Amino acid sequence: MARRAARRVEPLKDLQSSDPLVRRAAAEALGRMGERAARPEVVRTLAERLRDEEPDVRRAAAEALGRIREAAPREVVGGVLRTGDDDPLAPEIVAWVLGR
């Protein structure tokens, strides 16, 4: 029986994946890390995902930024409200994140 090679999880790199499921999982993983993930490049990349074409990726990025909020300025998370986002849940998600 052949063994499959384990794929190493690299959340910061995976946020750039062409697969939205991989991007969402990466954002969720960084959110679980909380303040341990609070590095400028992580915050910047998660902020970029607030403009992702997939609503689930945007939500995961917003939640991750909320969990590492000590390093994520409220303006970054609140920026999703100014993007003209057509995701009807975006304002509720951002409000939850900012209210944490």
C-alpha positions as CSV (number, residue, x, y, z in Angstrom):
1,M,0.0,0.0,0.0
2,A,1.4,3.3,-1.0
3,R,1.6,6.0,1.6
4,R,0.7,9.5,0.7
5,A,3.1,12.2,1.6
6,A,1.8,14.5,4.3
7,R,1.3,18.0,3.0
8,R,3.0,20.6,5.1
9,V,0.6,23.3,6.2
10,E,2.0,26.8,5.4
11,P,-0.9,29.2,6.2
12,L,0.8,32.4,5.0
13,K,1.7,30.8,1.7
14,D,-1.6,29.0,1.5
15,L,-3.5,32.3,1.7
16,Q,-2.2,32.9,-1.9
17,S,-3.5,29.6,-3.2
18,S,-5.8,29.5,-6.3
19,D,-8.1,27.1,-4.3
20,P,-10.6,29.0,-2.2
21,L,-10.9,26.0,0.2
22,V,-7.1,26.2,0.9
23,R,-7.3,30.0,1.4
24,R,-10.2,29.6,3.8
25,A,-8.4,26.8,5.7
26,A,-5.2,28.9,5.9
27,A,-7.1,31.9,7.3
28,E,-8.8,29.7,9.9
29,A,-5.5,28.2,10.9
30,L,-4.0,31.6,11.5
31,G,-7.1,32.6,13.4
32,R,-6.6,29.6,15.7
33,M,-3.0,30.7,16.3
34,G,-4.4,34.0,17.7
35,E,-1.8,36.5,18.8
36,R,1.0,34.1,18.0
37,A,0.2,34.9,14.3
38,A,0.5,38.6,14.9
39,R,3.2,39.5,12.5
40,P,2.9,42.4,10.0
41,E,3.1,40.1,6.9
42,V,0.3,37.9,8.3
43,V,-1.9,40.9,9.1
44,R,-1.2,42.4,5.7
45,T,-2.0,39.2,3.8
46,L,-5.2,38.5,5.8
47,A,-6.3,42.1,5.1
48,E,-5.8,41.4,1.4
49,R,-8.1,38.4,1.7
50,L,-10.9,40.7,3.0
51,R,-11.3,41.5,-0.7
52,D,-11.2,37.9,-1.8
53,E,-13.8,36.9,-4.4
54,E,-15.1,34.1,-2.2
55,P,-17.3,35.1,0.8
56,D,-16.2,32.2,2.9
57,V,-12.5,33.3,2.5
58,R,-13.5,36.9,3.4
59,R,-15.3,35.7,6.5
60,A,-12.4,33.5,7.6
61,A,-9.9,36.4,7.1
62,A,-12.1,38.8,9.1
63,E,-12.5,36.3,11.9
64,A,-8.7,35.6,11.9
65,L,-7.9,39.3,12.1
66,G,-10.4,39.6,15.0
67,R,-8.6,36.9,16.9
68,I,-5.2,38.6,16.4
69,R,-6.7,42.0,16.9
70,E,-3.9,43.3,19.1
71,A,-1.8,43.5,15.9
72,A,-4.7,44.1,13.5
73,P,-5.9,47.7,13.5
74,R,-9.6,48.1,13.6
75,E,-9.4,50.1,10.4
76,V,-8.0,47.1,8.5
77,V,-11.0,44.9,9.5
78,G,-13.4,47.8,9.1
79,G,-12.1,48.3,5.6
80,V,-14.3,45.4,4.4
81,L,-17.3,47.6,5.0
82,R,-15.9,50.2,2.5
83,T,-15.2,47.9,-0.3
84,G,-18.7,47.9,-1.8
85,D,-18.9,44.2,-0.8
86,D,-22.1,42.5,-1.9
87,D,-21.8,39.8,0.7
88,P,-24.9,40.5,2.9
89,L,-23.3,39.0,5.9
90,A,-20.1,41.1,5.7
91,P,-21.3,43.9,8.0
92,E,-22.5,41.4,10.6
93,I,-19.2,39.5,10.5
94,V,-17.1,42.7,10.8
95,A,-19.3,44.0,13.6
96,W,-18.8,40.7,15.5
97,V,-15.0,40.9,15.0
98,L,-14.8,44.5,16.1
99,G,-17.0,43.8,19.1
100,R,-15.0,40.9,20.4
